[in-house]
Amino acid sequence: MSSNQTPALTGAMLQLEDSITDSPRYRGQMRQFEEYANSLESSIQGLSKASKALHQASLDYSTRWSSIISQVSYMAQLSPIKDAKLTQQLSSLGEMLTEIE
């Protein structure tokens, strides 16, 4: 059975009476519940792995975005010719980028 398939459970609960007699019905239900538990565990592990990857990607994105903002701010102060208009525009861009982040 693939990890994407959920086994069909034929009953909402296991019957304790069947466990005492160890009936074939009980064993079949136990196999179904075991398969379901394994599928659920696999799905949860996949979700956890994907969530961790997404979290790391968001951290990387934030770090790179901060670097861009720093570079724009640095550019605003870099020019040897103090062009007030250019400095103003680069500062405004830096502020907009900060708000977007």
Number of C-alpha atoms within 10 A of each C-alpha: 8 7 13 10 11 15 16 11 15 12 9 7 9 15 12 10 10 14 14 9 9 11 12 11 14 18 14 13 21 15 14 18 18 13 19 18 14 14 19 16 13 14 14 12 12 12 12 12 12 12 12 12 12 12 12 12 12 12 12 12 13 13 11 12 16 15 12 15 19 14 12 19 18 14 15 21 15 11 11 6 9 11 11 10 9 15 18 12 12 18 19 15 16 21 15 12 15 14 8 8 11
